[in-house]
């Protein structure tokens, strides 16, 4: 995953990539591609993930790429 903050938040909340895929009505493979940087997340998907995780972190913070 190229989003370390998102990964930590998911771990903290016990949310898996499969959970995100189901919530966004995507296949697990598509979700994996999006979270690994092989496909682009839409802004709507990013907001949906933020809401699902239930974090107050901004979209910029949550989806900051690893350096």
N, C-alpha and C positions, 0 to 999 in steps of 0.2 A: 504494500500500500504506500502511496506517495504522500499521504496526508497523515503525518504522525500525531497531530493533535486529535483528529477525528478518530484515529485508531485507539488512542488512549481513552477517549470518551466512550467509545463503543465497548471497550473492555470493562470500564468502570460500571457501565449500565447493563452489561451482559447481552449486548446486541451483536448479532452476527451479520456478515454480509448477506447471508440467506434471508435474514429478517428484513434487511433493507430492500433486497430484491422483491420479496413478497409484498412489502408495503408500497413499493413504487410500481408494482406490476411489471417487473422486469425479470428476465431469467437470471439465475445465479451467475452464469457465464458473462452476461452483459454487465451485471453489477461489478463483477471482478474486473472486467476490462476498464470500466469507468474509474474504479478506485485505484487501479494500478497505473492509470495514465495512458492506457492504450486506446481509450475512447473518451470523448469529452462529456462531462457532466453538464446538464443544462442548469440554468439558474433556478428554475422551478424544482428540479431534483435536489439541488443543494438546500433550498429552503425546506423542502419536505423532509430531508434527512435531519436538518437542524431541529425541526419540530418533533420528529420521531424520537430523537435522542433526548430532547427536553433540556437543551443547554441554553444558557444566556450568552454563550460565546458568539461573537459576530461571525458572519459567513467568511470574512477574510481570515479571521483567526482559525476557524475550524478547518478551512480548506487550504491553509498555507502549506505549500509543498516543501518536502524535505530538502535541505540544502546539501 
